[in-house]
Amino acid sequence: MTHPAPAIHHDAANCRFATTVEGVIAHLDYEVEAGVLVITHTIVPAAIGGRGIAGQLVQAAFDHARRCGLKVRPECSYADVWARRHHETVGDLLG
């Protein structure tokens, strides 16, 4: 079954990208250190897992970093694996 892509919202005040699917919140937390967006956690509850939401959250973080001229350091294990799988499109942002 194909699920529509959820709207990802950037909560800059709390250093978070988030979405709500079926009333359940998924989010990615980050910090910015010396021009580097550090992805610290990607959380997708099991109730809405398996839909590619984590990848969409990580993509949103990388897109934001590119727009803002930031490098990205994925400390979250999921984000690190995602970045390795998409190295051809995000490799220039890794720092």
Backbone as JSON, one array per atom type, in Angstrom:
{
  "sequence": "MTHPAPAIHHDAANCRFATTVEGVIAHLDYEVEAGVLVITHTIVPAAIGGRGIAGQLVQAAFDHARRCGLKVRPECSYADVWARRHHETVGDLLG",
  "N": [[0.85, -1.18, 0.0], [0.59, 2.19, -0.86], [1.54, 5.16, 0.72], [0.65, 8.57, 1.08], [3.04, 11.24, 0.94], [3.88, 12.73, 3.98], [3.35, 16.04, 5.31], [6.15, 17.85, 6.19], [7.26, 19.69, 8.9], [9.22, 22.44, 9.92], [10.46, 23.2, 12.97], [12.1, 25.56, 14.04], [12.74, 26.88, 16.42], [12.87, 24.87, 18.29], [14.72, 23.22, 17.2], [13.98, 21.09, 15.38], [12.52, 18.82, 13.04], [9.36, 17.82, 12.05], [6.45, 15.69, 11.75], [3.0, 14.79, 11.58], [1.19, 11.89, 11.55], [-1.75, 10.21, 11.18], [-2.45, 11.1, 13.71], [-0.16, 10.61, 15.18], [3.04, 11.61, 16.18], [6.08, 12.05, 14.48], [9.58, 12.67, 14.52], [12.64, 14.54, 13.91], [15.51, 15.45, 15.55], [17.92, 18.04, 15.96], [21.08, 19.79, 16.25], [22.88, 22.85, 15.89], [26.18, 23.45, 15.26], [28.86, 25.44, 14.94], [28.46, 25.98, 12.11], [27.59, 23.5, 11.28], [25.01, 21.22, 10.87], [23.91, 19.04, 13.13], [22.58, 15.96, 13.25], [20.78, 14.49, 15.7], [18.78, 12.72, 16.64], [16.34, 10.54, 15.24], [13.07, 9.87, 15.26], [10.51, 7.66, 14.81], [7.53, 6.47, 15.66], [6.42, 3.06, 16.13], [3.77, 2.67, 15.34], [3.39, 4.15, 13.04], [5.4, 3.37, 11.43], [7.52, 2.08, 8.75], [6.82, 3.44, 6.46], [8.48, 5.15, 5.19], [8.86, 7.53, 6.47], [10.91, 8.33, 8.24], [13.08, 8.63, 6.48], [12.11, 10.75, 4.95], [12.09, 12.78, 6.84], [14.85, 13.01, 7.36], [15.72, 13.74, 4.81], [14.49, 16.26, 4.64], [15.96, 17.63, 6.58], [18.54, 17.62, 5.42], [17.95, 19.08, 3.09], [17.3, 21.55, 4.22], [19.77, 22.21, 5.4], [21.33, 22.51, 3.08], [20.08, 24.74, 1.87], [20.71, 26.66, 3.77], [23.43, 26.8, 3.78], [24.88, 25.04, 5.38], [26.93, 22.38, 6.67], [26.47, 18.84, 7.24], [26.31, 16.59, 9.94], [25.57, 13.43, 10.58], [24.76, 12.09, 13.47], [22.91, 10.42, 14.51], [22.07, 7.03, 14.16], [20.28, 6.07, 12.18], [20.09, 8.28, 10.41], [22.74, 8.41, 9.59], [23.1, 5.99, 8.15], [21.19, 6.47, 6.15], [22.33, 8.71, 4.87], [24.65, 7.55, 3.82], [23.52, 5.81, 1.98], [22.48, 7.62, 0.2], [24.58, 9.0, -0.81], [25.46, 10.07, -3.27], [23.84, 12.28, -3.7], [23.95, 13.8, -1.4], [26.52, 13.89, -0.47], [28.27, 16.11, -0.68], [27.49, 17.67, 1.39], [28.2, 16.52, 3.75], [29.98, 16.79, 6.73]],
  "CA": [[0.0, 0.0, 0.0], [1.35, 3.42, -0.94], [1.06, 6.21, 1.6], [1.06, 9.89, 0.61], [4.11, 11.86, 1.72], [3.34, 13.66, 4.97], [3.95, 17.38, 5.35], [7.21, 17.98, 7.2], [7.31, 21.05, 9.42], [10.47, 22.79, 10.6], [10.3, 23.96, 14.22], [13.46, 26.07, 14.24], [12.93, 27.26, 17.82], [13.17, 23.65, 19.04], [15.68, 22.43, 16.41], [13.25, 19.85, 15.1], [11.64, 18.62, 11.89], [8.33, 16.91, 12.56], [5.23, 15.46, 10.99], [1.98, 14.04, 12.31], [0.49, 10.95, 10.67], [-2.78, 9.5, 11.93], [-2.4, 11.57, 15.08], [1.1, 10.2, 15.81], [4.12, 12.53, 15.81], [7.43, 11.56, 14.19], [10.43, 13.86, 14.47], [14.09, 14.5, 13.83], [16.1, 16.51, 16.35], [19.26, 18.43, 15.52], [21.75, 20.94, 16.86], [23.78, 23.51, 14.96], [27.46, 23.72, 15.9], [29.91, 25.99, 14.06], [28.15, 25.79, 10.69], [27.27, 22.1, 11.0], [23.75, 20.72, 11.4], [24.19, 17.72, 13.7], [21.34, 15.21, 13.45], [20.99, 13.73, 16.93], [17.77, 11.66, 16.82], [15.22, 10.4, 14.31], [12.1, 9.05, 15.99], [9.24, 7.33, 14.15], [6.87, 5.42, 16.43], [6.06, 1.85, 15.39], [2.41, 2.78, 14.81], [3.42, 4.75, 11.69], [6.65, 2.95, 10.81], [7.47, 1.36, 7.49], [6.22, 4.27, 5.4], [9.49, 6.05, 4.66], [8.78, 8.82, 7.16], [12.24, 8.69, 8.75], [13.84, 9.12, 5.34], [11.6, 12.07, 4.57], [12.57, 13.72, 7.85], [16.28, 13.23, 7.12], [15.83, 14.53, 3.57], [14.14, 17.64, 4.97], [17.1, 18.22, 7.3], [19.59, 17.87, 4.43], [17.5, 20.18, 2.23], [17.44, 22.77, 5.02], [21.2, 22.49, 5.51], [21.8, 23.02, 1.78], [19.56, 26.11, 1.71], [21.33, 27.55, 4.76], [24.88, 26.76, 3.66], [25.44, 24.27, 6.49], [27.34, 21.0, 6.5], [25.64, 17.95, 8.06], [26.95, 15.45, 10.6], [24.51, 12.55, 11.09], [25.14, 11.29, 14.63], [21.84, 9.42, 14.63], [22.44, 5.89, 13.32], [19.43, 6.01, 11.0], [20.49, 9.35, 9.49], [24.04, 8.06, 9.05], [22.88, 4.98, 7.11], [20.47, 7.14, 5.06], [23.29, 9.55, 4.14], [25.53, 6.65, 3.06], [22.74, 5.29, 0.85], [22.2, 8.72, -0.72], [25.84, 9.75, -0.87], [25.59, 10.79, -4.53], [23.09, 13.55, -3.66], [24.2, 14.58, -0.17], [27.91, 13.79, -0.08], [28.92, 17.41, -0.57], [27.04, 18.33, 2.63], [28.73, 15.83, 4.92], [31.14, 17.5, 7.26]],
  "C": [[0.89, 1.24, 0.0], [0.71, 4.48, -0.06], [1.5, 7.55, 1.05], [2.15, 10.45, 1.52], [3.51, 12.85, 2.72], [4.02, 15.02, 4.87], [4.95, 17.42, 6.49], [7.28, 19.45, 7.61], [8.62, 21.28, 10.15], [10.13, 23.67, 11.8], [11.69, 24.44, 14.61], [13.73, 26.4, 15.7], [13.32, 26.05, 18.68], [14.13, 22.72, 18.3], [15.11, 21.06, 16.06], [12.52, 19.94, 13.76], [10.63, 17.59, 12.35], [7.18, 16.77, 11.57], [4.28, 14.68, 11.89], [1.23, 13.19, 11.29], [-0.48, 10.16, 11.54], [-2.72, 9.84, 13.42], [-1.13, 11.24, 15.84], [2.22, 11.09, 15.28], [5.42, 11.76, 15.6], [8.31, 12.8, 14.1], [11.9, 13.54, 14.34], [14.59, 15.69, 14.62], [17.51, 16.8, 15.86], [19.79, 19.55, 16.38], [22.58, 21.58, 15.76], [25.02, 23.92, 15.73], [28.44, 24.2, 14.84], [29.67, 25.68, 12.58], [27.82, 24.37, 10.29], [25.94, 21.75, 11.67], [24.01, 19.28, 11.84], [22.85, 17.03, 13.98], [21.55, 14.28, 14.63], [20.01, 12.57, 17.11], [16.76, 11.7, 15.68], [14.27, 9.41, 14.96], [10.82, 8.89, 15.17], [8.62, 6.19, 14.95], [6.42, 4.25, 15.55], [4.68, 1.95, 14.73], [2.37, 3.36, 13.4], [4.71, 4.38, 10.96], [6.43, 2.26, 9.48], [6.9, 2.13, 6.33], [7.22, 5.24, 4.79], [9.53, 7.4, 5.35], [10.14, 9.25, 7.68], [13.1, 9.26, 7.63], [13.4, 10.5, 4.9], [12.04, 13.13, 5.56], [14.05, 14.04, 7.63], [16.48, 14.04, 5.85], [15.51, 15.99, 3.83], [15.29, 18.35, 5.69], [18.24, 18.54, 6.34], [19.21, 19.02, 3.5], [17.65, 21.52, 2.96], [18.91, 23.17, 5.13], [21.74, 23.08, 4.2], [21.34, 24.47, 1.58], [20.29, 27.11, 2.6], [22.86, 27.56, 4.7], [25.57, 26.03, 4.8], [25.96, 22.92, 6.0], [26.44, 20.16, 7.4], [26.52, 16.84, 8.65], [25.83, 14.59, 11.19], [25.02, 11.68, 12.23], [24.11, 10.21, 14.93], [22.17, 8.26, 13.68], [21.57, 5.79, 12.06], [19.86, 7.05, 9.97], [21.84, 9.04, 8.84], [23.9, 7.04, 7.92], [22.18, 5.61, 5.91], [21.44, 7.95, 4.22], [24.24, 8.69, 3.3], [24.81, 6.11, 1.83], [22.47, 6.36, -0.21], [23.42, 9.61, -0.93], [25.97, 10.59, -2.16], [24.85, 12.13, -4.52], [23.37, 14.39, -2.44], [25.67, 14.62, 0.24], [28.62, 15.11, 0.11], [28.54, 18.14, 0.72], [27.64, 17.7, 3.88], [29.97, 16.55, 5.44], [31.31, 17.28, 8.74]]
}
